[in-house]
Amino acid sequence: MPNIISFLLLSLVIFISACDVPQSQNSNNTQKNSITNALLSNPVKSKPFNLDKAKQQYAGIELTVADISEQNYNNGSALAVTLTTPLNPAEDFQSFFKVSDKDGQVIAGSWELSNSGLVAYFPTIEPSSHYIVDVIGGLTSATGKQLATASTQKIKTRKMPAQLRFASKGSVLPSKLVKGLPVVVTNINAIDVNFHRIKGDKINQFLQEWRGKQRQYSYYLKKYQAFSELAYTGRFDLNPPKNTRYTTHLDLASIDELQKSGVYLAVMKKAGDYEEEYQVTYFVVSDLGLHARMYKDKLGVQISSLKDGSAVSGVDLSLLDTNDKELSKLETDANGQAHFSSSAKASLLIAKKGDNISILRLNSPALDLSEFKVEGREQKAIETFIYSARDIYRAGETITFSAILRNVDAQSMKAPPVNAVIKRADGQKIKYFTWHPDSE
């Protein structure tokens, strides 16, 4: 659906609105083990401070202290001073901030500035402690404004109790590529973990009994004994940084008892501690990557090798219901694919080839994103992909732009008339129009 419009624009944004369309439903050996000290995911780096942009954006705004409080910072806590205009990180600002204890003794440490320059953090603090934060007058912002009035605030920091939990549930751990089983700890130096292997013919029964909670009482754990056998018990030394929420990985690659493909139940507690509740999770050790897509009248399955990403043929696939009854059975083709005609009553998909086994629960959320920071707009029933010949145009040039409409399955669709608006780079709306497809 091409459309030609002439404007004095360097950039444009087009917002499309259309009618809502329904979306598709979518043994025992005790040993100390090494820990792979790696973050669960790499944080996204923020843009560096832009002095010219700051001067333009905050021109005419006075420098004042907006807030002094305790905030989360780098997986821990810090005293934070929020300002109305940013500071220049290239200039010395340390001497204008002071932290003292309740007796007036100055606390040693340095302040760290956020990338925006609007927040100064002091991370050298202890939990459940009293501090006095002073911001001294004369502090100069990146725009040249000075702080006219000093600010003082008394703060009692939050408690930082010892905490321990698994960072995932139902994880698939490739035998040779994975970092390990992720855990999150705070102020705990060592943990004990029992690993139970779920019996091959009891996997579906175990998942039906699974409560879905990461903290479970021993009463419920005893129910899992009928479906499992103890494979390994180990002590893991963590030694995390003090007073931080620390993510690390338990190195399972060196434990022979956990190399066999299958479903495992992990039960974790603080070393030397005895509690009624334990941290639990289950995971799968496999080299079969199992992907399924549910449609209205069929279930598409793709099996790929987790070693090299290649399609895996000859994999036995079984659909089971909640009563452990096999509803249907297929085998993947040369492309690693198979299609079940119906999966309405199925609760579990099991894939087997040789010693490898992989599972996929069909009666639970498709993706567990609770441990990840998910941002951005929600998925739309109709997605509009807009493009032009170039990214930048000179003033007075004619902009030719086109759009493709796709449905929730990324398939092209017959385009209805849509309402569109063109905006300038500063957000000002300059034209509204109804956009018709080529056939019209």
N, C-alpha and C positions, 0 to 999 in steps of 0.2 A: 504494500500500500504506500507508494511514494507520494510525497507532497512537497511542493517547492514554495518556499517563503523567503522573502528578502527582508533582512533586518540588519541594523547596525549592532551586531552582537559578536562577542568573542567566545561566548559559551552559552549553552542553553540546557535546560532541564525540562523534560516532558513528563507530566504525571497523567497516567491513564486511569480512568474509572470505568468499570463495567459492572454488569449484573453479577451477583454472587452465583457461583456454580458449585454444587455439592462436591466435596473432595472424596477420593477413594479412601476406604478404611485401612485406613492404613493398619620285729619286728622292732621294737622300741630301742632306739639308739639315741643317746643324749650326747650332743656334740655342739660346740660353738661354731657358728658359721659366719662367714664374711657377709657384709652388706654392700650392695651396690648403691653408693651414695649418689643418686641422680634424681633430679626433679621429675615428677610425673609428666609434666608438660612444660615446654619452654615458654616463658612469659612473652607477650608481645611487647616489643620495644616502643616506647613513646617517642614522639618527635622531639628533637632538641629545642632548647629555648631560642626563640627568634626575637632578637632585640628590636629590630625595625617594626615588626608586626605588633609587638607589645606597646611601643611608643604610640603607634597609630590607634590601636584599639582602646588604650586606657588614657588617652590624652584628655586632660581636664579633670580627671578623677583624683580626689584627694587620697593620700595614703592614711588608712586607719586600720586598727586591729578589729577584724570581724569576729574572731572566735579564738579561744585558747582552751584546748581540751585534750583528752587522750583519744588517739585514733589508731586503727590498724595500719601497720606499715611493715612491708617485707616479711609477711607471715608472722609478725609479732605485734607488739604495741609500742607506741612512741608518744611523747608529748608533742602536740602540733599547734602551731600558731598560723591562723589563716588571715591573710591580708586582703585589702580591697584592690590594691594594685600590685603587680609582680615586682620582685627583686631581680637584679641582674646577677646571675651566678658568677660572673667574672669579677665582681666587686666584693670586697670584704664586708661581710655583714655579721660575722660571729660575735664581735664585741658588743653588739646591740641586743643580744639575747643572753639571759642568765637563768640558770636553774639551781635552786637551793633546796636543801631538805628542810624539815619543819623547825630545825634549830638554827637555820640561817647559814649552814655550811654549804659552800658552792660545790656542785656536783661536776666532776670532770667529764668532758665529752664534747663532741662537736655537733653542730646543727647541719642537717642535710636538706637541700632545697629540692622541691618537686620540679618536674620539667616545665611546668607552667610558670614557676616562680612565685606562685601565690601562697604556697604552704611550706613552712619550715618545720622539719621533724627533728626531734631529739630522742633517739632510740635507746640511749644508755640509762634505762630505768629498771626498777624492780617492781614486781606486782605487790599489791596491798601495801603501798607506801605513800607517804605524804610528800608533796613537792610544792614549791613556789616558783612560778614562772614570771619573769620580768622581761618586758619589751621596752627598751630604753628609747627616749625621744631623740630625734636627730637621725634616725634610720632613714636612708634615702632609697627611693624606689627606682626602677629602671627608667621611669619617665622624668626623674629629677625631683619628684615631690618628696617632702620630708615629713616624718611622723611628728606631729605637733604635740600630741599628748601621750605620755607613757602609759603602759598597761601592766597590771599585776593580777595574777590569778592563782588561787590555791587549788590543788588537784590531789585527790586520792585515787591512785591507780587501781584497776580492776584486779581481781584474783586471777591467777594463771594456774589452775589445778592440773595435776597429771592427767593426761588424756591419751587414749589409744583407740584406733579403729582401722579397719581395712578401707582402702580408698576405692574399692570396686567390688562388684559381685557378678558372678557368672562370666568372669573373664576367660578368654581363650589364650592360653600361653603356648606359643610355638616353642618346640623343644630346644631350638638353637638360636633363635633371634630375640627372644624376650629379655628384658632387663631383669625381671623378677616379679614377685607378687607385691604390689604397692600397698604401703601402710602409711598412716599419718599419726605422728606421736608428738606429745608435748611433755617435757620434763620426765621422761621414762628412759632409762639407760639400757635396759635389757628386757626381753620378752621370751615367753615359752609358747611354742606352737605345736599342737597335735594335728597331724595330717591323716585323714581317713579316706581310703579309696572306696568309692561307691561301687557295689557289685554290679556287673554288667546287666544282669536281668532285673535289677532293682532301681534303675535310674529314674524311670517314670514315676514309680511309687515315691521315691525320695523327693522328687520335684513337686509332687502333689502335696507332700507333707511339709515341704519347705515353707517357713512362716514369712520369709521375705525381709526379716529384720536383722540388722547386724549385731544387735545386743539381744542375746537369748539366754533364758534361765537353763540351768542344768537339767531341769525336768523335761524340757523340750529336746535337749541334746540327746537324752537317753532314748528318745523315740527313733533317732537316726541310726542307732546301733544295729537295728534289725536290717538296715540297708547297706551297711558299710563294715569295713575292717580297718583296724589301725595300721597305717603304713609306715609312719615315722614320727618321732618326737624330737624336737630340737630346741636349743637355746640360741637366740640371736642377740648379739650385742649391737645396740643402735648408737648410743652416745650422741644424741642430737644436740644442736646448739641450745643454750639455756633460754628458756622463756620464749620459744618460737614454736609455731605449728610446722613441724618438719616432715616432709614427704620423702620417703626412701623406699627401696625395693629389697625384699628378702630374696637372696640369691638361691634359687632352687636348682640351678643347672648342675651344681656339684653334688647333689643328693641323688644317689642311684635309685633309691626307693621311689622317687617321684618322677622318674623319666618315662615310665610306661604310660602310654596313651590311655586316657580315661577321665572320669569325673572325680574330683577330690573335694572333700570338706575340710576346711581349715578352722581350728578352734584356738583362739589366742587369748593370753592373759599376761599381765605384768609379772615378771620373774619374781618368785618368792611371795606372791600375793595369793590370797584365797578369797574368791568372791562367789556370789550366787549367780552372777551374770558373766557371760563371756562374749568376746567379739568373735563373730563367725562369718564365714563367706564360703562359697563354693567356686571352683574354677575347673576349667577343662584343659588338659594337656593334649595337644593334637597338632598335626600338620595339615589338617583339612580345614580350609576356610569355607565356611558355610554361609551363603547369602540366599535369602528368600524374599520374594515379592508376592504379596497377596492381591489378587484381582477379585472382581465380583464372582467369577465362575471358575477360577483356577488358581493354582499356586505354582509360581515359577521358581526353580531352584538352580543355583549356580555353585559348583564346587571348584575351588582353586587351591593350589598348593601354597602353603604359607612359607615354603622355602624359596620358591622362585616365581610365584604368581601364575604359573601355567595352569591350564584347565586340567582337571583330573577326571578321567573316564572310568567306567566300571565301578563306581561307588554305589553300594546298596543303600537305598533310601527307604525309610519306613515312617508312616504316619500312624501315631498312636492316639487313642482318646484317653479321657481321664480314668477309665477303668483298665488301662493297660492293654486294650484290645487293638490289634493291628488293623487299621482301616484300609490301607493301600500300600503297595510296595512297587518301587521302580528302580531303575539303574541309570546312571548318568551316561550320556552319549559321548562321542569323541570331543565335543566342545565343553564337556563337564556340565551339561544342562539336563534338566528333566522337568516335566510339567504334569502336575496332578490335576485331574479334572475338578476335584472338589476338596475343600479342606475345612468345611464349616464346623465339623465335630472334632477336628484334630486339636490336640493340646501340645503335642511334642513331635518334632521331626528329628530322627536319628540317622546319621550318615556313618557308614562303616566301610572300610576297605583294609583288608589285612589286619594288622594290629592297631590301626588308627580308627578312632571314633570321635565324632563331633555331634553336638546337640544344639537344638534351637527351640526354645519355648515359644509356642504360638498363641498362648492365652495370657501373655503379659505384654507390657509396653514394648514396642519395637526397638527403641533405643533408650538406654538409661543414661540421661544426661545430667543427673543430679549432682555429679561431682565436677562438672565443668561449667565454666562461665559462658552462658549462651546469650548472645546479643543480636540485635538487628530485628528487622520486621518479620512478621509471621509469613509462612508460605501462603501463596495466593492460588486460588483455583484457576485463574488465568494469569499467565506471566507474559509481560511485554518486553521484547528485546529490541531496543532502538539503536540505530547506528547511522553513521554518515560517512562520506568519503574521507573526511579528515577530522582531526580532533580540534583544530584551531582555524579560525577564519579571520581575515582582515575586515576592517570596517567597510561596509558597502558591498561585500561579496554576497552572492546568493548561496544559501545553505540548502542542500538537498539531503533530506533524511528519510529513512524507511523504518518500518517496524514489522516484526514477526510475532504473531500470537501463538502461544503453546499452552496446552492444558496441563493438569497436574502430573501427567505421565510424560511430559516433555514432548508430546506429539503435536504436530501442527494442526490447527483447527480453522474452521471457517470463521473469519473475523466479522463480528458485528460492528456496527458504528460505535465509536467510542468518543467520549469527551476528553479533550486534551487542553493543556494549558502550557504556554511557553513562559519561562522565567529568565530573568537576567541573572548574572552571577551574584548580584547583591540581594537576590530573592524577590525582586519586584516582578509582579505578573504583568506581562505586556500584551498577551493575546490569548483569547479563548477561541476554540473552534471544534467542530465535530469532524472526526477523521473517519472517512469511509474506505472500505477495502477496494482493491483494484477493479473488481467486477462492477462496482458502482461508480 
